[in-house]
Amino acid sequence: MSEYRWNLSEYAVGYDTAADVIHPHYLEIQDAILAGLPFPADAEILLVDLGGGSGRLAARFLDRWPRAQAIVVDQSDPFLALAERRLAAFDGRGTCVLARLQDDWRSKLPQPAGAIVSMSAIHHLEPAEKRAVYQEAFEALAPGGIFLNGDEVRPERDYRREVEAWAEHMRRHMASGSIGEAFHPALDKWIERNVTHFGGPRKSGEDCHETAAAQLAYLQSAGFAVVDCPWHRHLWGILRGTKQ
Ligand SMILES: C[S@@+](CC[C@H](N)C(=O)[O-])C[C@H]1O[C@@H](n2cnc3c(N)ncnc32)[C@H](O)[C@@H]1O
C-alpha cells in the first residue's frame, strides 16, 4: 500500500513552509478560531488541536494564552517532528500525541479540554469517521468547552466552481514559484482527485467534503447544545459547537 501523503517528510515541510499561500484563507481562519476562544488571557486551560500538523495554530494559541497548555494530535511523524521543534519554545506547555483521529487519542489527554480545535484535517475522514470524531471531541471537552473546526466544507451551491477556483489558485502559485517544487506533486494530485475526477467516489484519507449543514447535524447528535457556522467562504467554513 502506498504511503499516506501526509506522512512524506517533504510534504510536511512543503505544507509547513507554504500553507498560507496554498490555502487562500489560512491565516484568516486561524485568526477567527483564536478570536472565537472565549477565555481570559490568564486562563489555564488545555487546548487540543486535532490533525494539528506542524503546530502553527497551537503555537499562536500558546503565544496568546501564556498560562495555557496545548496538545497537537496528528497521525504523521514528519508533521509532529516539526510541531515538536516549534512548540519547544513554550517550556513544556506544548506537546504532541501521535494518533489517528479514528483511534483512541482521547485517553492520551491528561485532563478534559477547555477547547478542541482543528484545521484542514477532519475533511479527510469519511462521514461515519467524522461523526465518531465529533463524538470523541464532545466527550473530551470539559463542561462549557468549545469545539471549532476550520475546514474544507462543501458549499451548498457551486461546489465544482469552488474546487476549480482553488485549483487555479494552486496552479498560479506553483507557476510563480511561491510554493516549493517538492510540494507540487501533492497539489497536482489534489487537482486530479477533485477536479479531473470531480464527483467520483471518495474514501477515507481523500477529500471527503461535506456540507456545513450535514456536519452541524453530526455535532448536534454528538451532544453539542449550540452549533453553528460563524464563518463560511468558498470551500471553507468554521463549524462550532459548545458543550453545556
Ligand atoms: C493539510 S494538513 C493541516 C495541518 C494543520 N492543521 C494546519 O492547518 O497547518 C492535514 C493534517 O491532517 C493530518 N491528518 C490527516 N488525516 C488524519 C487522521 N486520520 N488522523 C490524524 N491526523 C490526520 C495530517 O497528518 C496533516 O498533519
The ligand as an SDF file (V2000), in Angstrom:
LIG
                    3D

 27 29  0  0  0  0  0  0  0  0999 V2000
   -3.4030   19.9920    5.4500 C   0  0  0  0  0  0  0  0  0  0  0  0
   -2.5590   19.4230    6.8660 S   0  0  0  0  0  0  0  0  0  0  0  0
   -3.1230   20.6390    8.0610 C   0  0  0  0  0  0  0  0  0  0  0  0
   -2.1960   20.7450    9.2620 C   0  0  0  0  0  0  0  0  0  0  0  0
   -2.5810   21.8090   10.2750 C   0  0  0  0  0  0  0  0  0  0  0  0
   -3.8720   21.5580   10.8770 N   0  0  0  0  0  0  0  0  0  0  0  0
   -2.5570   23.1670    9.6330 C   0  0  0  0  0  0  0  0  0  0  0  0
   -3.6440   23.7330    9.4070 O   0  0  0  0  0  0  0  0  0  0  0  0
   -1.4600   23.6820    9.3640 O   0  0  0  0  0  0  0  0  0  0  0  0
   -3.5380   17.9950    7.3050 C   0  0  0  0  0  0  0  0  0  0  0  0
   -3.0750   17.3340    8.5870 C   0  0  0  0  0  0  0  0  0  0  0  0
   -4.0720   16.4090    8.9850 O   0  0  0  0  0  0  0  0  0  0  0  0
   -3.4240   15.2480    9.4450 C   0  0  0  0  0  0  0  0  0  0  0  0
   -4.3470   14.1190    9.2970 N   0  0  0  0  0  0  0  0  0  0  0  0
   -4.9730   13.7280    8.1610 C   0  0  0  0  0  0  0  0  0  0  0  0
   -5.7460   12.6420    8.4070 N   0  0  0  0  0  0  0  0  0  0  0  0
   -5.5810   12.3550    9.7290 C   0  0  0  0  0  0  0  0  0  0  0  0
   -6.1020   11.3350   10.5750 C   0  0  0  0  0  0  0  0  0  0  0  0
   -6.9270   10.4240   10.1190 N   0  0  0  0  0  0  0  0  0  0  0  0
   -5.7150   11.3240   11.8690 N   0  0  0  0  0  0  0  0  0  0  0  0
   -4.8510   12.2700   12.3420 C   0  0  0  0  0  0  0  0  0  0  0  0
   -4.3280   13.2510   11.5880 N   0  0  0  0  0  0  0  0  0  0  0  0
   -4.6880   13.3050   10.2890 C   0  0  0  0  0  0  0  0  0  0  0  0
   -2.2070   15.1120    8.5500 C   0  0  0  0  0  0  0  0  0  0  0  0
   -1.2380   14.2500    9.0810 O   0  0  0  0  0  0  0  0  0  0  0  0
   -1.7640   16.5600    8.4580 C   0  0  0  0  0  0  0  0  0  0  0  0
   -0.9080   16.9040    9.5010 O   0  0  0  0  0  0  0  0  0  0  0  0
  1  2  1  0
  2  3  1  0
  2 10  1  0
  3  4  1  0
  4  5  1  0
  5  6  1  0
  5  7  1  0
  7  8  2  0
  7  9  1  0
 10 11  1  0
 11 12  1  0
 11 26  1  0
 12 13  1  0
 13 14  1  0
 13 24  1  0
 14 15  1  0
 14 23  1  0
 15 16  2  0
 16 17  1  0
 17 18  1  0
 17 23  2  0
 18 19  1  0
 18 20  2  0
 20 21  1  0
 21 22  2  0
 22 23  1  0
 24 25  1  0
 24 26  1  0
 26 27  1  0
M  CHG  2   2   1   9  -1
M  END
$$$$
